[in-house]
Amino acid sequence: MRALLALLSIATAFPACKCEATYGPCREAATANVIFIGTVESITPTFLDGWNPSQKASLELLNQEYQRAQGDHSAAAFSRLRDAYLKIFPDLPPEHKKRLQAAASGEQLADLFYWILDYGKRVRFTVRTVYRNGDDDDDAGEALKTIEVWTPFGECGVGFQAGETYLVYADSDEERDAVSTTACHRTRRLSEAGDDLAHLYFLKNAPKQSARIEAFVTSDSLYLKQRDRDRYSGAIGGPVAGAIVEATGGARPVRAATDEHGRVVFDGVSEGQYTLTIYAPGYPAEKRVVAGPQRVAVDRRGCVIEILLARRLDE
């Protein structure tokens, strides 16, 4: 019989989460086929809720009954072990609970335990705003009141908290006929989703002007060679902060200063050809070009990320 004593910290039973790719807000919005804002109503099984204060005590109860069953192979000992499972998993879906009740050995119960962990958590949301509910129809789901989303248990899952409101990016899982999200998506608390919400506003309200230009200014020429295009980051090596980025080509020029990460974003951009020019602080009174001009092509609802090399402003 497989013992569970090593799982007193059950999150460590799963390997570290490795994402094949990580996307920025614009790319994530183009990739996910379910996007919404929702408040968590419930998380089931509650045993897998990382915010559940009784999780450790429940696992200790389970381990205690396993220890007893190892020394006592009677039907009564097995019954106590199965009852311990039923006690810590009172809210399993009916099909899962049926498997639990049908288990005939401790080994089957242990396999079921790990299977439940692999299956993950079901999170029920009260829907506030729908941005997408399907691959092709951005307006679908406006009348949707609730939605259930699965997320893995362990590091690859999202640590949802009941009562908290989230911006959720998710995908339809055809094999399970379910919607799921992971730590590799940009799902996050609404309070931490400002950058995403700016892009989603234009995507929902002005789809013909919903492209994004994201520019980074760096003084590190090696960064251009070392950049991993599959791993999005809101920061770069050798950032040039305080530079003025001007984008021309739209109805009128737009300008913004780079932040401490050397980054600037222009949302609400139409399809077309644009030119990026980087000026030193003091623009427009002093027009000193430090990088560019660099031409970029923007598709409808496109995601353009440009990196421009400039000398340090204090040189």
C-alpha positions as CSV (number, residue, x, y, z in Angstrom):
1,M,0.0,0.0,0.0
2,R,1.4,3.4,-1.0
3,A,1.8,5.5,2.1
4,L,0.9,9.2,2.2
5,L,3.2,10.2,5.0
6,A,5.5,12.0,2.7
7,L,2.7,14.3,1.6
8,L,2.3,16.4,4.7
9,S,3.1,19.2,2.4
10,I,1.2,17.9,-0.5
11,A,2.1,20.8,-2.9
12,T,5.7,19.4,-3.0
13,A,4.3,16.1,-4.5
14,F,4.2,17.9,-7.9
15,P,7.2,19.0,-10.0
16,A,7.9,22.7,-10.5
17,C,5.7,24.2,-13.2
18,K,7.4,24.8,-16.6
19,C,5.5,26.8,-19.2
20,E,6.2,26.2,-22.8
21,A,5.7,29.9,-23.4
22,T,4.5,33.0,-21.6
23,Y,2.7,35.8,-23.3
24,G,2.0,39.5,-22.8
25,P,-1.5,40.9,-22.5
26,C,-2.1,41.4,-26.2
27,R,-0.9,37.9,-27.2
28,E,-2.7,36.2,-24.4
29,A,-6.0,38.0,-25.4
30,A,-5.5,36.7,-28.9
31,T,-4.8,33.2,-27.8
32,A,-7.2,32.4,-25.0
33,N,-10.7,31.5,-26.2
34,V,-12.4,32.3,-22.8
35,I,-11.7,35.7,-21.2
36,F,-13.8,37.2,-18.4
37,I,-13.8,39.0,-15.0
38,G,-15.4,37.0,-12.2
39,T,-15.6,36.6,-8.5
40,V,-14.9,33.2,-6.9
41,E,-18.0,31.7,-5.4
42,S,-16.5,28.3,-4.4
43,I,-13.6,26.0,-4.9
44,T,-14.1,22.2,-4.9
45,P,-12.8,19.9,-3.6
46,T,-12.3,22.3,-0.6
47,F,-9.5,20.0,0.5
48,L,-7.4,21.2,-2.5
49,D,-8.1,24.9,-1.7
50,G,-4.7,26.3,-0.7
51,W,-6.5,28.9,1.5
52,N,-8.4,26.2,3.4
53,P,-7.0,26.3,7.0
54,S,-8.2,22.7,7.7
55,Q,-6.2,21.2,4.8
56,K,-3.2,20.1,7.0
57,A,-5.5,18.6,9.7
58,S,-7.4,16.7,7.0
59,L,-4.2,15.2,5.6
60,E,-3.0,14.2,9.0
61,L,-6.3,12.4,9.6
62,L,-5.9,10.5,6.3
63,N,-2.3,9.6,7.1
64,Q,-3.3,8.4,10.6
65,E,-5.9,6.1,9.1
66,Y,-3.3,4.8,6.6
67,Q,-1.0,3.9,9.4
68,R,-3.7,2.0,11.2
69,A,-4.7,0.2,8.0
70,Q,-1.1,-0.9,7.4
71,G,-1.1,-2.8,10.7
72,D,-4.7,-3.9,10.6
73,H,-6.0,-5.4,7.4
74,S,-9.5,-6.0,8.7
75,A,-12.7,-4.8,6.9
76,A,-13.3,-2.4,9.8
77,A,-9.9,-0.7,9.3
78,F,-10.5,-0.3,5.6
79,S,-13.9,1.1,6.3
80,R,-12.4,3.7,8.6
81,L,-9.9,4.6,5.9
82,R,-12.6,5.0,3.3
83,D,-14.6,7.1,5.7
84,A,-11.6,9.4,6.2
85,Y,-11.6,9.9,2.4
86,L,-15.3,10.7,2.4
87,K,-14.8,13.2,5.3
88,I,-12.0,15.2,3.6
89,F,-13.7,15.0,0.2
90,P,-17.4,15.6,0.9
91,D,-17.8,17.8,-2.1
92,L,-16.5,15.6,-4.9
93,P,-18.4,15.5,-8.2
94,P,-20.9,12.6,-8.1
95,E,-18.9,10.5,-10.6
96,H,-15.7,10.9,-8.5
97,K,-17.5,10.1,-5.3
98,K,-18.9,6.9,-6.9
99,R,-15.4,5.8,-7.6
100,L,-14.4,6.5,-4.0
101,Q,-17.3,4.5,-2.6
102,A,-16.6,1.6,-5.0
103,A,-12.9,1.3,-3.9
104,A,-12.2,-2.1,-2.6
105,S,-8.6,-1.8,-1.3
106,G,-6.2,0.7,0.2
107,E,-4.2,0.7,-3.0
108,Q,-7.3,1.8,-5.0
109,L,-7.9,4.6,-2.4
110,A,-4.3,5.8,-2.8
111,D,-4.5,5.7,-6.6
112,L,-7.8,7.7,-6.3
113,F,-6.2,10.2,-4.0
114,Y,-3.4,11.0,-6.6
115,W,-6.0,10.9,-9.4
116,I,-8.0,13.6,-7.6
117,L,-4.9,15.7,-7.2
118,D,-4.1,15.3,-10.9
119,Y,-7.7,16.3,-11.8
120,G,-7.4,19.6,-10.0
121,K,-9.8,22.1,-8.6
122,R,-13.1,23.3,-9.9
123,V,-13.6,27.0,-9.4
124,R,-17.1,28.5,-9.7
125,F,-17.3,32.2,-10.6
126,T,-20.0,34.9,-10.6
127,V,-19.3,36.5,-14.0
128,R,-18.9,40.3,-14.0
129,T,-17.7,41.0,-17.6
130,V,-17.2,38.7,-20.6
131,Y,-14.6,39.6,-23.2
132,R,-14.7,36.3,-25.1
133,N,-16.6,33.0,-24.7
134,G,-15.6,31.0,-27.8
135,D,-12.9,31.0,-30.4
136,D,-14.6,33.3,-32.9
137,D,-17.3,35.2,-31.2
138,D,-16.0,38.0,-28.9
139,D,-19.5,39.0,-27.9
140,A,-20.8,35.6,-27.0
141,G,-21.6,35.0,-23.3
142,E,-22.8,38.5,-22.4
143,A,-25.7,36.9,-20.6
144,L,-23.5,34.4,-18.8
145,K,-24.1,34.6,-15.0
146,T,-21.7,31.9,-13.7
147,I,-18.9,29.8,-15.2
148,E,-16.8,26.9,-13.8
149,V,-13.1,26.8,-14.5
150,W,-10.7,24.0,-13.7
151,T,-7.1,24.7,-12.5
152,P,-4.4,22.2,-11.6
153,F,-3.4,21.4,-8.1
154,G,0.2,22.3,-7.3
155,E,2.5,25.0,-8.8
156,C,0.8,25.0,-12.2
157,G,-2.5,25.9,-10.7
158,V,-3.8,29.3,-9.9
159,G,-4.2,30.0,-6.2
160,F,-7.8,31.3,-6.4
161,Q,-9.4,32.6,-3.2
162,A,-13.1,32.6,-2.5
163,G,-14.6,36.1,-2.5
164,E,-11.8,37.5,-4.6
165,T,-12.3,38.9,-8.1
166,Y,-10.0,37.8,-11.0
167,L,-9.4,38.5,-14.7
168,V,-9.4,34.9,-16.1
169,Y,-7.8,33.7,-19.3
170,A,-8.8,30.2,-20.1
171,D,-9.0,27.5,-22.8
172,S,-11.6,24.9,-23.6
173,D,-10.5,21.4,-22.8
174,E,-12.3,19.2,-25.4
175,E,-11.2,15.9,-23.8
176,R,-12.8,16.9,-20.4
177,D,-15.5,19.1,-21.9
178,A,-14.4,21.8,-19.5
179,V,-12.7,25.2,-19.3
180,S,-9.3,25.4,-17.7
181,T,-6.6,27.9,-16.7
182,T,-3.1,27.5,-15.3
183,A,-0.3,29.5,-13.9
184,C,1.1,29.7,-17.5
185,H,-1.9,32.0,-18.4
186,R,-2.1,35.6,-17.4
187,T,-5.0,34.9,-15.0
188,R,-4.6,37.2,-12.0
189,R,-6.4,39.2,-9.3
190,L,-8.3,42.1,-10.9
191,S,-6.3,44.5,-8.8
192,E,-3.1,43.3,-10.5
193,A,-4.5,43.3,-14.1
194,G,-4.3,47.0,-15.0
195,D,-2.0,46.4,-18.1
196,D,-4.4,43.7,-19.4
197,L,-7.5,45.7,-18.7
198,A,-6.2,48.6,-20.8
199,H,-5.8,46.4,-23.8
200,L,-9.1,44.5,-23.3
201,Y,-11.0,47.8,-23.1
202,F,-10.1,48.6,-26.7
203,L,-10.6,45.0,-27.8
204,K,-14.2,45.0,-26.5
205,N,-15.2,48.6,-27.2
206,A,-13.2,49.6,-30.3
207,P,-12.2,46.3,-32.2
208,K,-10.9,48.2,-35.2
209,Q,-8.6,50.2,-33.0
210,S,-7.5,47.4,-30.7
211,A,-3.9,46.7,-31.7
212,R,-1.0,47.4,-29.3
213,I,2.5,48.7,-29.8
214,E,4.8,47.8,-27.0
215,A,8.3,49.3,-27.2
216,F,11.4,48.7,-25.0
217,V,14.4,50.9,-25.0
218,T,17.7,49.3,-24.0
219,S,21.4,50.3,-23.8
220,D,22.5,46.7,-23.8
221,S,23.3,45.4,-27.3
222,L,23.7,41.8,-26.0
223,Y,20.0,41.8,-24.9
224,L,18.9,41.9,-28.6
225,K,20.8,38.6,-29.2
226,Q,19.8,36.9,-25.9
227,R,16.1,37.7,-26.0
228,D,13.8,34.7,-25.7
229,R,10.8,35.4,-27.9
230,D,8.8,32.6,-26.3
231,R,9.1,34.1,-22.8
232,Y,7.4,37.4,-22.4
233,S,8.8,39.8,-19.8
234,G,7.8,43.4,-19.0
235,A,11.4,44.2,-18.3
236,I,14.7,44.1,-20.3
237,G,18.4,44.3,-19.6
238,G,20.0,47.7,-19.6
239,P,16.6,49.6,-19.6
240,V,16.6,53.3,-20.6
241,A,14.1,55.0,-18.4
242,G,12.6,58.5,-19.1
243,A,13.1,58.4,-22.8
244,I,10.3,59.8,-24.9
245,V,8.9,57.4,-27.5
246,E,6.9,58.8,-30.4
247,A,4.7,56.7,-32.7
248,T,3.6,58.3,-35.9
249,G,1.5,56.9,-38.7
250,G,-2.0,56.9,-37.1
251,A,-4.5,59.7,-37.1
252,R,-2.1,61.7,-35.0
253,P,1.2,61.2,-33.3
254,V,1.2,59.6,-29.8
255,R,4.0,59.9,-27.2
256,A,4.9,58.5,-23.8
257,A,7.9,58.2,-21.5
258,T,9.6,54.9,-20.9
259,D,9.2,53.6,-17.3
260,E,11.9,52.2,-15.1
261,H,11.9,49.0,-17.2
262,G,12.5,51.0,-20.4
263,R,9.0,50.1,-21.5
264,V,6.1,52.1,-23.1
265,V,2.8,50.9,-24.4
266,F,0.3,52.4,-27.0
267,D,-3.1,50.8,-26.9
268,G,-6.1,51.6,-29.2
269,V,-3.9,51.5,-32.3
270,S,-5.3,51.0,-35.8
271,E,-3.9,48.8,-38.5
272,G,-1.2,50.4,-40.6
273,Q,2.5,51.4,-40.8
274,Y,4.0,53.3,-37.9
275,T,7.4,54.9,-37.2
276,L,8.9,54.8,-33.7
277,T,11.4,57.5,-32.7
278,I,13.1,57.8,-29.4
279,Y,13.9,61.2,-28.0
280,A,15.9,62.3,-24.9
281,P,14.0,63.9,-22.0
282,G,13.1,67.5,-22.7
283,Y,11.1,66.8,-25.8
284,P,9.5,68.7,-27.5
285,A,11.5,71.8,-26.4
286,E,14.6,69.9,-27.3
287,K,14.4,67.3,-30.0
288,R,17.4,65.0,-29.5
289,V,17.0,61.6,-31.2
290,V,18.6,58.8,-29.2
291,A,17.2,55.8,-31.2
292,G,15.2,55.2,-34.4
293,P,13.4,56.0,-36.5
294,Q,12.2,52.4,-36.8
295,R,9.3,51.4,-38.9
296,V,6.8,48.8,-37.7
297,A,3.7,47.2,-39.4
298,V,0.7,46.8,-37.2
299,D,-2.1,44.3,-38.1
300,R,-5.7,44.6,-37.1
301,R,-5.8,43.6,-33.4
302,G,-2.0,42.9,-33.7
303,C,0.6,42.7,-31.0
304,V,3.8,44.5,-31.9
305,I,6.8,44.3,-29.5
306,E,9.8,46.4,-30.6
307,I,13.2,46.7,-28.9
308,L,15.3,49.8,-29.7
309,L,18.9,50.2,-28.9
310,A,19.9,53.6,-27.5
311,R,22.8,55.0,-25.6
312,R,22.3,55.8,-21.9
313,L,20.7,59.2,-21.4
314,D,23.4,60.2,-18.8
315,E,26.2,59.7,-21.3
